[in-house]
Amino acid sequence: MILIISLVFSLFSFSHASVLDFCVADLAGPIGPAGYSCKKPSKVTADDFAYSGLAIAGNTSNIIKAAVTPAFDAQFPGVNGLGISAARLDLAGGGVIPLHTHPGASELLVVIQGSILAGFISSDNSVYIKKLNKGDVMVFPQGLLHFQINAGGSSALAIVSFSSSNPGLQILDFALFKSNFPTPLIVQTTFLDAALVKKLKGVLGGSG
């Protein structure tokens, strides 16, 4: 009986000692599919667990009249390995975040200011669209194409959270028309007219 109790206590002590409370990102080290390696505990400070970057409005002077300011593991080392991160979304009048996807995370959006028309497309091609006002919340399931558009006459602001410290991002329009994806292949795979594809590549800076 004493032997069994001793064995259980030893196993508990080992498992408890092997659990890490956190893994603050070592930004000087390599990054892999699981994120950054851990900073040495002796190098961790309170600053690693706080981030003030989302207090600053993003620059919306661009073609989409919008800006996304991330607080991912690369900017906010304390979220590394915790399965959570955030971002600030600024939309000027007429601003839009085009159809895009986050391969590694679901997203939760909270409207702080203004109105936002948001939606996503499910894998069975059902479309879910909702106009959101200040205080409203909407969720976008992992990996699904979704968008946000300023639905009011003034600037809109939202804070989004993700179920990953590095959710990933691929914008559909940029993938097609800001890359070197050959025009003939885009025509074949999207059924768009070649002239339109070349026009869009010219607008977004793509080649091929």
C-alpha positions in Angstrom: 0.0 0.0 0.0 2.8 2.4 0.9 4.6 1.5 -2.4 1.4 2.4 -4.3 0.9 5.7 -2.6 4.6 6.5 -3.1 4.3 5.7 -6.8 1.1 7.8 -7.3 2.8 10.8 -5.5 5.9 10.5 -7.7 3.8 10.5 -10.8 1.8 13.5 -9.7 5.0 15.4 -8.8 6.5 14.6 -12.2 3.4 15.7 -14.2 3.0 18.8 -12.1 6.6 19.8 -12.6 6.5 19.2 -16.4 3.5 21.6 -16.9 4.5 25.1 -18.1 2.4 28.0 -17.0 3.3 29.9 -20.3 5.7 29.9 -23.2 6.6 33.5 -23.9 7.8 33.7 -27.5 11.5 34.0 -28.0 11.4 36.2 -31.1 15.1 35.8 -31.7 14.6 32.0 -32.1 13.1 29.9 -34.9 9.3 29.7 -35.5 7.6 26.5 -36.5 4.0 25.1 -36.9 3.6 25.1 -33.2 4.8 28.7 -32.8 7.9 30.2 -31.3 10.3 28.5 -28.9 10.0 29.6 -25.3 12.0 32.5 -23.8 14.1 31.5 -20.8 12.0 32.1 -17.6 14.8 34.3 -16.2 14.3 36.6 -19.2 10.5 36.9 -19.0 9.1 40.2 -17.7 5.7 41.7 -17.1 6.0 43.6 -20.4 5.8 40.3 -22.2 2.2 39.9 -21.0 0.9 43.4 -22.0 0.6 45.1 -25.3 -0.4 48.7 -26.1 -0.3 48.5 -30.0 -4.1 48.2 -30.3 -4.5 51.7 -28.9 -3.2 53.2 -32.1 -5.5 53.6 -35.1 -4.3 51.9 -38.3 -3.5 53.7 -41.5 -6.5 53.4 -43.8 -5.0 55.4 -46.7 -4.9 52.4 -49.0 -6.9 50.8 -51.7 -9.2 49.0 -49.3 -9.5 52.0 -46.9 -9.0 49.7 -44.0 -6.2 48.5 -41.6 -5.7 45.5 -39.4 -3.3 45.9 -36.4 -2.4 42.5 -35.1 -1.5 41.4 -31.6 -0.3 38.0 -32.5 2.7 36.1 -31.1 5.1 38.1 -33.2 3.9 41.4 -31.7 2.7 40.1 -28.3 5.0 37.4 -27.1 2.9 36.5 -24.1 0.2 34.9 -26.2 2.5 32.4 -27.7 1.2 28.9 -27.1 -2.0 30.0 -25.3 -4.3 29.6 -28.2 -5.5 33.2 -28.2 -4.6 36.5 -29.9 -6.3 39.8 -31.0 -6.3 42.5 -33.6 -7.7 46.0 -34.2 -9.8 46.6 -37.3 -10.1 50.2 -38.6 -12.5 50.9 -41.5 -12.7 54.4 -43.0 -15.8 55.4 -44.9 -16.2 52.9 -47.7 -13.6 50.6 -46.2 -13.7 46.9 -46.8 -11.7 43.8 -45.6 -12.1 41.6 -48.7 -13.0 37.9 -48.6 -10.3 36.2 -46.6 -9.6 33.2 -44.4 -7.7 32.4 -41.3 -6.5 28.8 -41.7 -5.5 28.4 -38.1 -8.3 30.0 -36.0 -11.9 31.0 -35.5 -12.5 34.7 -35.1 -14.8 36.7 -32.7 -15.5 40.3 -33.7 -16.8 43.1 -31.4 -17.9 46.4 -32.9 -16.5 49.3 -30.8 -17.6 52.2 -33.1 -19.8 52.6 -36.1 -21.6 49.9 -38.2 -20.1 47.0 -40.0 -21.6 44.6 -42.5 -20.0 41.2 -42.0 -20.5 37.7 -43.2 -19.0 34.3 -44.1 -19.6 31.5 -46.5 -19.8 28.0 -45.1 -18.3 24.9 -46.8 -21.7 24.0 -48.3 -21.8 27.5 -49.9 -24.5 28.9 -47.5 -24.0 32.7 -46.9 -24.5 34.3 -43.5 -24.5 38.1 -43.5 -25.3 40.5 -40.6 -25.2 44.3 -40.1 -23.5 44.9 -36.8 -23.7 48.0 -34.6 -21.7 49.2 -31.6 -21.6 46.5 -29.0 -22.6 43.7 -31.4 -20.5 40.5 -31.7 -20.2 38.0 -34.5 -18.2 34.8 -34.9 -16.4 33.5 -38.0 -15.6 29.7 -37.9 -12.1 28.6 -38.6 -11.0 28.4 -42.2 -14.2 29.9 -43.8 -14.1 32.8 -46.2 -15.4 36.0 -44.6 -15.5 39.8 -45.0 -16.2 43.1 -43.2 -17.5 46.3 -44.8 -18.0 49.7 -43.3 -21.8 50.0 -43.3 -22.1 53.6 -42.0 -21.1 57.1 -43.0 -18.3 57.4 -40.6 -15.2 55.4 -39.5 -15.8 52.0 -37.9 -13.7 50.3 -35.3 -13.7 46.7 -34.1 -11.6 44.5 -31.9 -11.3 40.8 -33.0 -10.0 37.8 -31.1 -8.7 34.6 -32.4 -8.5 31.0 -31.1 -4.8 30.9 -32.0 -1.7 32.9 -31.2 -1.0 33.0 -35.0 -4.3 32.5 -36.9 -2.8 33.0 -40.4 -4.3 35.1 -43.1 -5.0 34.7 -46.8 -6.9 37.3 -48.7 -8.6 35.8 -51.8 -8.2 38.9 -54.1 -4.6 39.2 -53.2 -3.9 35.5 -53.7 -5.3 35.7 -57.2 -4.4 39.2 -58.4 -1.4 40.4 -56.2 0.6 37.2 -56.9 2.5 35.8 -59.9 -0.3 33.2 -60.5 -0.3 33.0 -64.3 -3.3 34.8 -65.9 -4.2 31.8 -68.2 -4.5 29.6 -65.1 -6.7 32.1 -63.3 -9.0 32.3 -66.3 -9.2 28.5 -66.4 -9.9 28.1 -62.7 -12.2 31.0 -62.1 -13.9 31.5 -65.5 -13.1 35.2 -65.4 -12.3 37.0 -68.6 -8.5 37.4 -69.3 -8.9 41.2 -69.8 -10.5 41.5 -66.3 -7.8 39.4 -64.7 -5.1 41.6 -66.2 -6.9 44.7 -65.1 -7.2 43.5 -61.5 -3.5 42.4 -61.5 -2.6 45.9 -62.6 -4.6 47.4 -59.8 -3.2 45.2 -57.1 0.3 44.8 -58.4 0.3 41.2 -59.5 2.3 39.7 -62.4 2.1 36.7 -64.7 
